[in-house]
Amino acid sequence: MIADVDCTQDSAKKLCEKYGVQGYPTIKYFSKDTSEMGEKYEGDREYNKLKKFVTSNSKPPCVLATLEHCSKKEKAFIEESTSWDEAKVKEELESVKSQIEAAKTKHQELADLFEKQKDEAMATMKKSEEAKTDLEKVTKGVKYKINIMEQVTKKKDEL
């Protein structure tokens, strides 16, 4: 299912708050692998890229017992891991999960830093625009004086 929610509408604000949507547009997806809050989609927003994402994330999972729906990559991993004992499987599972968690943490830290820097940059840009307006006012207010004084000094230099 694909749904479109306009978070600027009063009727949708509770839903957007519930799922943590703060910036617009935001694309979120939900699957058995995401939390109930969903995951923010960070990929390309071009139709074919979105379609590929949906297709690859909506296929039925690989069934270990029958190898049904298993890709070549999944089958190769199954073959590789059949000799592992239960302790090795648990160790590898924890290792992979910790790698994912570390990557998620790093991504979140950088996303938070970006948001902070973006806010600071926007504030700096606003100050820059205000300074430019002030510069234009000052320049406009004294430009005629500069013109007159330069002519006076030029006349004195000629004498």
N, C-alpha and C positions, 0 to 999 in steps of 0.2 A: 504494500500500500504506500502511496506517496500522497502527502498532504501539504497544503500551502496554508500558512497561518500568517495573517498580517498583525504583527505585534504592536503596531501603532494604534490599532483599534481597541477601544475600551473593553469590548466583549472578549478580546483574546489576551489581555494583559495577565490574568491569573494563570493561564496555560503557559505563557511565555516565562513567567516568573518561576513556575513549578519546574520547568525544564532548563532553567538557567540561561535563557536566551537574553542577551543584553545588547548585542550589536546586530545590525541589520545590513544586508541579508545574512542569515545564518542557516546552514543546512545541517540537520542532525539525522542520524540513522540509528536504528534499533535492531538488535539481533540477539541471539542467545548468548553471544560473547560480550555484549555491552551491558553496562549497568542499566537499571530501570530509567536512569536519566538520559540514556543514549550516549552517542559519541558525536562530537562535532566533525563534520566532513570537511577536510582540508584540501581535497583534490581539485582538479580542474572542473570548471562549471560548464564546459562545453558539452553539448548533448551526448556525443559519442563516448566521451570520457565518463560521464555520469552513468550512461547505459552499461558500459563495461564494468564499472564499479558495482552496480546493482547486480548484474549477471554473475560476477565472480563471487559476490558475497551472499547470493541467494541460492547457490547450488546445494543440494543435499550433502551432508557430511559423509566422509569416507567411513564405510562399515568394515571394521577390522576382521570380523568373522567371515565375511563373504567377499571382501574386497570390492563390494558394490560401491559405485560412485567415487572410487579412488583414482587419483591422477597418477601419472608415471612417477612424479616426485614422491607422492605419498607411498606408493608401492615400493619404491627404492628404499625409503626410510623404514618401512615395515620389515623388509628383507634384512636391512642392516641391524635392526634392533631385536630381531628374533632370538639372538643368542644372549641377550642381556638377562640377568637375573632381576628379581623384583627390587633389590636394593639399588642396582644400577639404573633401573627405570625411574625410581623415585628421585635419585640423585640428579639425573638428567632433566627430569621434569622441573625440579626446584631450580636448577641452573637456568633453564630456558625462561621460567616464570620470573626469576630475578633479573634477567637481562631485559625482559619486557618492562618490568617495573622501573628499572633504572632509566631506560629510554623514555618512558612516560614522564618520570620525574624531571629529567633533563628538559624534555619538550615543554612541560608545564612551566618550569622555571624561566626558560627563554621566552615563552609566550607572555608570562607575567612581566618580565623585564621589557619586552617590546611594548606592551600596553603602557607601562610606566613611562618609558622613553617617548612614546607617541604622545602621551598627555603633556609631557614636558615640552616636546617639540611644538605642539599646538599652542601652548602658552607662550613660548618664545616667538613663534610666528605672529601671534596677536600683538606682542610687545613690539616686534619689528614693524608691523603695519602701523601701529600707533606712532612709533618714532618717525616713520616715513611721512605720516600726516603732519607731525610737528615740524619736520624738516621743510616740507612744502610750505607751511604757514610762515615759518621764519624767513625762508628764501623769498617768498612773495612779498613779505612785509619790508624787507631791507634791500631788495635788488636795485631799486631806483637810487638808494643812497650810495651803493657801490658804484653805480654808473656815474653819478655826479662827482663823487670823490676821486674816482680814477681820472676823470676829465680834468679836475682841478690839479691833481699831482702831475699830470701829463703837461699841462700848461706851464707849471713851475719848472719842470725839467727842461722844457724848450727854451726858457729864458736863460 
